[in-house]
Amino acid sequence: MFIIGNLIGAVALVLDYVLLIFMWIVIARAVLSWVNPDPYNPIVRFINNVTEPVLYRIRANLPVTFGGIDLSPIIVFLGIIFLRKFVVESLFRLSANLS
């Protein structure tokens, strides 16, 4: 059973890193929204292409604009924190119990 525990631990670690990287990309997107970046810059295009599907779904389902300020990155940020705290830590504990 320790092999399954190690597999679940590895999946939890990879998921934790992916969520952490995505959280920083969302932060970069929020910072870029304060300035007027070049839309043809490859880095800006990458950040927009990665974050827009998630942010668009939140904007479409929830009224998250308040006085011209888009609060959807905050909703995504809170969702990432929830996933890291609940899902990743649960997977780590499950892997520890199986090892």
Buried (B, 14 or more C-beta within 10 A) or exposed (E): EEEEBEEBBEBBBEBBEEBEEBBEBBEBBBEBEEEEBEEEEEEBEEBBEBBEEBBEEBBEEEEBEEEEEBBBBBBBBEBBEEBBEEBBEEBBEBBEEBE
